[in-house]
């Protein structure tokens, strides 16, 4: 199988760490680097958890950088606390010294440099806001030609958004958090020629975290990685939870499980609908993940994490 080079950018939410675990389980994916944006997290524990998971998964060669970009519309603090919980799990703190390299330069500068150095275009996997990529392209505009596609968990096309009007003022609830965090940056990326594969709420709403999937993980808890996945997901079993970022990453792993459609989409950068991803004949033509074989997805995830 041909190796796919991927640069991963995430924002430190609980399922972002599960994405690191999935990426490190894929023999056909070479992860060039990881940058973390302080959006759905606090940056220090998010960086720590990411590096510790890389070590646990045998990915200590993958560098990790902290982006210094900031939000227009920050995530509520209550949504950011899982970064501390994951970083403090005993399974991630039994090894002592953390080996995965911590990059000394800001993540947006690191991303610009890594992309610019590539001989061939790479896949850019984003499971948080697009701000770090947007800033990297300002630093090195030529780096846009080194991105073959953006695979992004973001947006809500034909379903309501997940930013509630009671959580912020002067919004209409049509937007999804990864876009709303920085609508201008997402809008700027939309003006580029880089192809986009979008994983919106339309499909993630169909893939909740279920008791059946938790049972699959519980049935193989003697494997360290399954146990870690189960511990992570157990932190959110008190609420409805969906495989937002894991579903996006799973498209890299098993594209045959998905159907896609092409759609023209625009991003609203300002006003009460800022961050809305709106179907529009004048928008950017993107590929949209449409359906997924959930049973096979769950089985494949459990199999990927059945390892020590």
C-alpha positions as CSV (number, residue, x, y, z in Angstrom):
1,X,0.0,0.0,0.0
2,X,1.3,3.5,-0.9
3,X,2.3,5.6,2.0
4,X,0.3,8.8,2.5
5,X,2.1,11.7,4.1
6,X,-0.2,13.6,6.6
7,X,0.3,16.7,8.7
8,X,-2.1,16.6,11.6
9,X,-3.5,19.8,13.3
10,X,-5.9,19.4,16.3
11,X,-7.3,21.6,19.1
12,X,-7.0,19.3,22.1
13,X,-10.5,18.1,22.5
14,X,-11.0,14.6,23.9
15,X,-11.5,12.9,20.5
16,X,-8.4,14.6,19.1
17,X,-6.3,12.4,21.3
18,X,-8.1,9.4,19.9
19,X,-7.3,10.6,16.5
20,X,-3.6,10.5,17.4
21,X,-4.1,6.9,18.5
22,X,-5.8,6.1,15.2
23,X,-3.2,7.8,13.1
24,X,-0.4,5.9,14.9
25,X,-2.3,2.6,14.1
26,X,-2.4,3.1,10.4
27,X,0.6,1.5,8.6
28,X,0.0,3.4,5.3
29,X,0.1,6.9,7.0
30,X,3.3,8.8,7.7
31,X,2.6,11.6,10.2
32,X,5.0,14.4,9.4
33,X,4.2,16.4,12.5
34,X,1.4,17.6,14.8
35,X,0.5,21.1,15.8
36,X,-2.0,21.8,18.6
37,X,-4.2,25.0,18.7
38,X,-5.4,26.1,22.1
39,X,-9.1,26.0,21.2
40,X,-11.0,23.0,22.8
41,X,-8.2,22.6,25.4
42,X,-5.6,24.3,27.6
43,X,-2.3,24.2,25.6
44,X,0.1,22.7,28.2
45,X,-1.9,19.6,29.0
46,X,-2.9,19.2,25.4
47,X,0.7,19.2,24.3
48,X,1.6,16.9,27.1
49,X,-1.1,14.4,26.3
50,X,-0.3,14.4,22.6
51,X,3.4,13.7,23.2
52,X,2.7,11.0,25.8
53,X,0.2,9.2,23.4
54,X,2.8,9.3,20.7
55,X,5.3,7.7,23.0
56,X,2.8,5.0,24.0
57,X,2.0,4.3,20.4
58,X,5.6,4.0,19.2
59,X,5.4,7.4,17.5
60,X,8.2,9.2,19.5
61,X,9.7,10.4,16.2
62,X,6.8,12.7,15.5
63,X,7.4,16.3,16.5
64,X,4.7,18.3,18.3
65,X,4.3,22.1,18.2
66,X,2.1,24.6,20.0
67,X,0.3,27.1,17.9
68,X,0.1,30.6,19.3
69,X,-3.0,31.8,17.3
70,X,-6.0,33.1,19.1
71,X,-9.7,33.0,18.7
72,X,-12.3,35.5,17.8
73,X,-14.9,33.3,19.7
74,X,-13.2,31.1,22.3
75,X,-14.6,27.8,23.4
76,X,-16.3,27.9,26.9
77,X,-13.9,26.9,29.7
78,X,-16.1,23.9,30.7
79,X,-15.5,22.3,27.3
80,X,-11.7,22.6,27.6
81,X,-11.1,20.7,30.8
82,X,-10.7,17.2,29.3
83,X,-7.2,18.2,28.2
84,X,-6.2,18.1,31.9
85,X,-8.0,14.8,32.5
86,X,-6.4,13.0,29.6
87,X,-2.9,14.3,30.4
88,X,-3.2,13.0,33.9
89,X,-4.4,9.4,33.1
90,X,-2.0,7.0,34.8
91,X,-1.4,5.0,31.6
92,X,0.1,8.1,30.1
93,X,2.3,8.9,33.1
94,X,4.0,5.5,33.8
95,X,7.0,6.0,31.5
96,X,8.8,9.0,33.0
97,X,10.6,11.1,30.5
98,X,8.5,12.1,27.4
99,X,10.4,11.5,24.2
100,X,8.3,12.8,21.4
101,X,10.0,16.1,20.4
102,X,8.6,19.4,21.4
103,X,9.2,22.0,18.7
104,X,10.7,25.3,19.9
105,X,9.0,27.5,17.4
106,X,5.3,28.5,17.3
107,X,3.2,25.9,15.6
108,X,2.1,28.1,12.7
109,X,5.8,28.8,11.8
110,X,6.6,25.1,12.2
111,X,3.7,24.2,9.9
112,X,4.8,26.8,7.3
113,X,8.3,25.4,7.3
114,X,7.4,21.7,7.1
115,X,5.0,22.3,4.3
116,X,7.5,24.4,2.4
117,X,10.1,21.7,2.7
118,X,8.0,18.9,1.1
119,X,8.9,17.5,-2.3
120,X,5.3,16.4,-2.9
121,X,2.0,17.7,-1.6
122,X,0.6,16.2,1.6
123,X,-2.8,15.7,3.2
124,X,-3.5,18.3,5.9
125,X,-5.8,16.7,8.5
126,X,-7.6,19.4,10.7
127,X,-9.9,18.5,13.5
128,X,-10.0,22.0,15.0
129,X,-10.2,25.5,13.6
130,X,-8.3,26.4,10.4
131,X,-6.5,29.4,12.0
132,X,-3.1,27.8,12.3
133,X,-3.1,26.8,8.6
134,X,-4.4,30.2,7.6
135,X,-1.5,31.9,9.6
136,X,1.0,29.4,8.1
137,X,0.0,30.4,4.6
138,X,0.5,34.1,5.4
139,X,4.0,33.3,6.6
140,X,4.7,31.1,3.5
141,X,2.1,31.6,0.7
142,X,4.0,29.1,-1.4
143,X,3.2,26.4,1.1
144,X,-0.4,26.2,-0.3
145,X,0.9,24.3,-3.3
146,X,2.3,21.6,-0.9
147,X,-1.2,20.7,0.4
148,X,-2.9,18.1,-1.8
149,X,-6.2,18.4,0.2
150,X,-7.6,19.6,3.5
151,X,-9.6,16.9,5.4
152,X,-11.5,19.0,8.0
153,X,-14.0,18.3,10.7
154,X,-16.0,21.4,10.5
155,X,-19.3,23.0,9.5
156,X,-23.0,22.2,9.5
157,X,-24.7,22.3,6.0
158,X,-28.2,21.0,6.3
159,X,-28.5,20.6,10.1
160,X,-28.4,23.1,12.9
161,X,-25.1,24.2,14.3
162,X,-23.8,23.3,17.7
163,X,-23.0,26.8,19.0
164,X,-26.1,27.6,21.1
165,X,-27.3,31.2,21.3
166,X,-27.4,31.0,25.1
167,X,-23.6,30.3,25.1
168,X,-22.8,33.5,23.2
169,X,-24.6,36.7,22.3
170,X,-25.8,38.0,18.9
171,X,-25.6,34.6,17.0
172,X,-28.3,32.6,15.3
173,X,-27.1,29.1,16.2
174,X,-26.4,28.1,12.6
175,X,-22.6,27.5,13.0
176,X,-20.3,24.7,14.1
177,X,-17.7,25.4,16.8
178,X,-14.5,24.7,14.7
179,X,-15.7,27.3,12.2
180,X,-17.1,29.7,14.7
181,X,-13.8,29.8,16.7
182,X,-12.3,31.9,13.9
183,X,-14.7,32.5,11.0
184,X,-12.3,34.8,9.2
185,X,-9.6,32.2,9.0
186,X,-11.9,29.6,7.6
187,X,-13.2,32.1,5.1
188,X,-9.6,32.9,4.1
189,X,-8.9,29.2,3.5
190,X,-12.0,29.0,1.4
191,X,-10.5,31.6,-1.0
192,X,-7.6,29.3,-1.8
193,X,-7.4,26.6,-4.5
194,X,-6.7,23.9,-2.0
195,X,-9.2,21.0,-2.4
196,X,-11.3,20.3,0.7
197,X,-12.9,17.2,2.0
198,X,-15.5,18.2,4.7
199,X,-16.8,16.2,7.6
200,X,-19.7,18.3,8.8
201,X,-22.2,17.8,11.6
202,X,-24.6,16.4,9.0
203,X,-22.7,13.1,9.1
204,X,-21.2,13.2,12.6
205,X,-24.7,13.5,14.0
206,X,-25.3,10.0,12.7
207,X,-22.4,8.4,14.5
208,X,-22.9,8.7,18.3
209,X,-20.7,7.0,20.8
210,X,-22.8,4.0,21.7
211,X,-23.0,1.4,24.4
212,X,-22.3,-1.2,21.8
213,X,-19.0,0.4,20.8
214,X,-18.0,0.8,24.5
215,X,-18.7,-2.9,24.9
216,X,-16.3,-3.7,22.1
217,X,-13.6,-1.7,23.9
218,X,-14.5,-3.3,27.2
219,X,-14.2,-6.7,25.7
220,X,-10.5,-6.1,24.9
221,X,-9.5,-4.0,27.9
222,X,-6.4,-6.1,28.4
223,X,-4.9,-4.3,25.4
224,X,-3.4,-1.0,26.6
225,X,-4.6,1.1,23.7
226,X,-8.2,-0.2,23.9
227,X,-8.1,0.5,27.6
228,X,-6.9,4.0,27.0
229,X,-9.7,4.6,24.4
230,X,-12.3,3.3,26.8
231,X,-11.0,5.5,29.7
232,X,-11.1,8.5,27.4
233,X,-14.6,7.9,26.2
234,X,-15.8,7.1,29.7
235,X,-15.1,10.8,30.6
236,X,-18.0,11.9,28.4
237,X,-20.6,9.1,28.8
238,X,-22.7,11.4,31.0
239,X,-23.7,13.4,27.8
240,X,-24.5,12.8,24.2
241,X,-21.2,12.4,22.4
242,X,-20.3,11.9,18.8
243,X,-17.3,10.6,16.9
244,X,-16.6,14.0,15.3
245,X,-12.9,14.0,14.9
246,X,-12.4,10.2,14.9
247,X,-14.9,9.9,12.1
248,X,-12.9,12.5,10.1
249,X,-9.6,10.6,10.7
250,X,-11.3,7.3,9.9
251,X,-11.8,8.5,6.3
252,X,-8.0,8.4,6.0
253,X,-8.0,4.9,7.3
254,X,-11.0,3.3,5.5
255,X,-12.3,5.6,2.7
256,X,-14.3,2.6,1.3
257,X,-16.7,2.9,4.3
258,X,-17.9,6.3,3.2
259,X,-19.9,7.8,0.4
260,X,-19.2,11.4,-0.6
261,X,-21.1,14.1,-2.5
262,X,-19.9,17.3,-4.1
263,X,-21.4,20.6,-2.9
264,X,-20.8,24.3,-3.2
265,X,-20.3,25.9,0.2
266,X,-19.6,29.4,1.4
267,X,-18.5,30.5,4.9
268,X,-20.0,33.6,6.5
269,X,-17.2,35.5,8.2
270,X,-19.2,38.2,10.1
271,X,-22.5,39.0,11.8
272,X,-25.1,36.9,13.5
273,X,-24.3,33.9,11.2
274,X,-20.5,34.2,11.5
275,X,-19.0,30.7,11.1
276,X,-22.0,29.3,9.2
277,X,-21.1,26.9,6.4
278,X,-23.8,27.7,3.9
279,X,-24.7,25.7,0.8
280,X,-24.5,28.3,-2.1
281,X,-24.1,28.1,-5.8
282,X,-21.4,30.7,-5.6
283,X,-19.4,28.9,-2.9
284,X,-16.3,26.7,-3.0
285,X,-16.8,23.3,-4.5
286,X,-15.9,20.8,-1.8
287,X,-16.2,17.0,-1.2
288,X,-18.5,16.3,1.7
289,X,-18.6,13.0,3.7
290,X,-22.2,11.9,3.3
291,X,-22.7,8.5,4.7
292,X,-20.7,5.9,6.6
293,X,-21.1,2.2,7.4
294,X,-21.2,2.6,11.1
295,X,-21.1,-1.1,12.0
296,X,-17.9,-1.6,10.0
297,X,-16.5,1.6,11.3
298,X,-16.9,0.5,15.0
299,X,-15.4,-2.9,14.2
300,X,-12.4,-1.4,12.4
301,X,-11.8,1.1,15.2
302,X,-11.9,-1.6,17.9
303,X,-9.5,-3.7,15.8
304,X,-7.1,-0.8,15.2
305,X,-6.9,-0.2,19.0
306,X,-6.6,-3.9,19.9
307,X,-2.9,-3.5,20.7
308,X,-0.4,-3.0,23.4
